[in-house]
Amino acid sequence: MENQLTNNANALRLFFTDEVFLVKDESIEIQPLRNTEPVFVAEKVVAEVEKESVLKTEVTQIPGIKAPEIPKIYPQAPEITHVAAEPAPEKTFKFLGSNKKSVLILVNDESNDVSTEQGRELLRKIVKAVDLGTPDFAILNYSKYQGTGFAELYQFFKPVTMLSFGVEIAHLKLDLVWQNEIIVHGTTRIIFAPNLHHLDSDLTAKKLLWGNLQKIK
């Protein structure tokens, strides 16, 4: 059985309410307690309770309600200005005529605006044979626009019929083959023939050209 003797004042106050007078009895030897720590320290207990209450308050979370999240701040990226690409300017051409019937006539002469005198006379006969007047067509000297493809010519003139004198398929960047017959490329009918000056003296080429012109009248 543990020793119940104590001289701790706080412990004695718990059990004795009447006045107690201590009389020294030398015949009794009081052994020192194993644990001399006070049985009850009110201040320490209160501090521990308050600390535990604070900890519980910090970790207690109401069910169903998420704890507020601290918003993250991200550095703002520099604003990128989108610059719209400007469309390529449309190529323009200097030509003779008014192109009212969308007939484009290509010639290829580095020395003359259209051709020699013989070549010009032959051209007058050709346009008359298919009932065309000067306002109906456009005459373009291709020698002044070397490297221009059919696509650029079409974008500007929108030809329904094209007569090409001295301008070959390769010059116009077309993947086509000329077999002395009218070529239909998209919405354009194309006839190829030699340079006007040389055509005037080439009877065979004239006959082939005349046969094709009858088909577009």
C-alpha positions in Angstrom: 0.0 0.0 0.0 1.4 3.4 -0.9 2.4 5.8 1.8 -0.4 8.2 2.3 1.5 10.6 4.5 2.1 14.0 3.0 3.1 17.4 4.1 1.9 19.1 0.9 -0.2 22.1 1.8 -2.4 22.0 -1.2 -3.2 18.3 -0.6 -4.0 18.9 3.0 -6.4 21.7 2.1 -8.5 19.2 0.0 -9.2 17.0 3.0 -9.3 19.2 6.0 -11.6 22.2 6.4 -11.1 22.7 10.2 -8.1 24.4 11.6 -5.2 22.0 12.1 -2.4 22.6 14.5 0.9 20.9 13.8 2.6 19.4 16.8 6.1 18.1 16.4 6.4 14.5 17.4 10.0 13.5 17.3 9.1 9.8 17.6 7.7 9.7 14.1 10.0 9.9 11.1 8.3 11.2 7.9 9.9 9.7 4.8 10.4 12.1 1.8 7.9 11.6 -1.0 9.2 9.9 -4.2 7.7 12.7 -6.3 8.0 16.1 -4.8 6.1 17.7 -7.6 3.0 19.6 -6.4 -0.2 17.5 -6.8 -2.2 20.3 -8.4 -1.0 23.5 -10.1 -4.0 25.4 -11.2 -2.1 27.9 -13.4 -0.5 25.1 -15.4 -3.7 23.2 -16.0 -5.5 26.4 -17.2 -2.6 27.1 -19.6 -2.7 23.6 -21.0 -6.5 23.7 -21.4 -6.3 27.1 -23.2 -3.5 25.8 -25.5 -5.5 22.6 -26.4 -8.6 24.8 -27.1 -6.6 27.0 -29.5 -5.2 24.0 -31.3 -8.7 22.4 -31.7 -10.0 25.7 -33.0 -7.3 25.9 -35.6 -7.8 22.4 -37.0 -11.6 22.1 -36.6 -13.4 22.4 -40.0 -17.1 22.5 -40.5 -18.2 19.5 -42.6 -19.2 20.3 -46.2 -17.4 23.6 -46.3 -14.0 23.8 -47.8 -11.4 26.0 -46.2 -10.9 29.2 -48.2 -7.9 28.8 -50.6 -5.4 31.6 -50.9 -5.5 32.8 -54.5 -2.3 32.2 -56.4 -0.8 35.2 -58.1 0.7 34.5 -61.5 2.9 37.0 -63.3 1.0 38.5 -66.3 2.5 37.7 -69.6 3.2 40.5 -72.0 0.4 41.3 -74.3 1.1 40.0 -77.9 -0.2 42.3 -80.6 -1.4 40.3 -83.6 -0.6 42.1 -86.8 -2.8 41.0 -89.7 -0.8 40.2 -92.8 -1.5 42.6 -95.6 -2.7 41.1 -98.8 -0.3 41.2 -101.7 -1.1 44.1 -104.1 -2.8 43.0 -107.3 -0.5 43.2 -110.3 -1.5 45.8 -112.9 -0.9 45.7 -116.6 -0.8 48.3 -119.4 -2.9 47.1 -122.4 -4.7 48.2 -125.5 -8.5 47.9 -125.8 -11.4 47.8 -123.3 -11.9 44.1 -122.7 -15.7 44.4 -122.7 -16.1 40.8 -123.9 -13.3 39.4 -121.7 -11.1 38.4 -124.7 -7.4 38.6 -123.9 -4.9 38.7 -126.8 -1.2 38.1 -125.8 1.6 39.2 -128.2 5.3 38.8 -127.7 7.4 41.5 -129.4 10.3 43.2 -127.7 10.7 45.8 -130.6 7.1 46.9 -131.2 4.0 47.7 -129.1 2.1 44.9 -130.8 4.0 43.5 -133.8 5.5 44.4 -137.1 3.3 45.9 -139.9 2.6 42.5 -141.3 1.8 41.1 -137.8 -0.6 44.0 -137.0 -2.4 43.5 -140.3 -2.8 39.8 -139.7 -4.3 40.5 -136.2 -6.8 43.0 -137.7 -8.0 40.2 -140.0 -8.2 37.7 -137.1 -10.4 39.8 -134.8 -12.6 40.7 -137.7 -13.1 37.1 -138.6 -14.5 36.4 -135.1 -16.6 39.6 -135.1 -14.6 41.4 -132.4 -14.1 45.2 -132.3 -11.4 47.1 -130.5 -13.6 47.7 -127.3 -14.2 43.9 -127.0 -10.7 42.7 -126.3 -7.5 43.6 -124.5 -4.1 43.3 -126.2 -1.1 42.8 -123.8 2.5 42.7 -124.9 3.9 39.9 -122.7 7.5 40.8 -123.4 7.1 43.7 -120.9 5.8 41.3 -118.2 8.2 38.3 -118.5 7.6 35.6 -115.8 3.9 36.5 -115.3 1.8 33.3 -115.0 -1.7 32.6 -116.1 -3.0 33.0 -112.6 -1.9 36.6 -112.4 -3.3 37.4 -115.8 -6.6 35.7 -115.0 -6.9 37.7 -111.7 -6.6 41.0 -113.6 -8.4 40.3 -116.9 -10.8 37.4 -116.1 -10.6 36.2 -119.7 -13.3 34.0 -121.2 -11.2 33.5 -124.3 -7.4 34.0 -124.6 -5.4 34.1 -127.9 -1.7 33.7 -127.3 0.7 34.7 -130.1 4.3 33.8 -129.4 3.7 33.2 -125.7 4.1 29.5 -124.8 2.4 27.3 -122.2 5.7 27.2 -120.1 5.8 31.0 -120.0 2.4 31.0 -118.4 3.3 28.4 -115.9 0.6 26.0 -117.0 0.8 22.2 -116.7 -0.8 21.7 -120.1 0.1 20.3 -123.5 -0.8 22.1 -126.7 -2.0 19.7 -129.4 -3.3 22.2 -131.9 -6.7 22.1 -130.2 -8.5 24.6 -128.0 -7.6 24.1 -124.4 -10.3 24.7 -121.8 -8.6 25.7 -118.5 -11.1 26.5 -115.8 -13.5 28.9 -117.4 -11.1 30.1 -120.1 -10.7 28.8 -123.7 -7.1 29.1 -124.8 -5.6 29.0 -128.3 -1.9 29.0 -128.9 -0.2 30.2 -132.1 3.2 31.4 -133.3 4.3 35.0 -133.1 2.2 37.2 -135.3 5.1 38.2 -137.6 6.0 34.6 -138.2 2.5 33.4 -138.4 1.8 35.7 -141.4 4.1 33.6 -143.5 3.2 30.1 -142.1 0.3 28.8 -144.1 -0.1 25.6 -142.1 -0.2 27.4 -138.8 -2.8 29.8 -140.2 -5.1 27.0 -141.2 -4.9 25.4 -137.7 -5.6 28.8 -136.2 -8.6 29.4 -138.5 -10.1 26.0 -137.6 -9.9 26.8 -133.9 -11.3 30.4 -134.3 -14.4 29.0 -136.0 -15.2 27.1 -132.8 -15.3 30.2 -130.6 -17.4 32.4 -132.9 
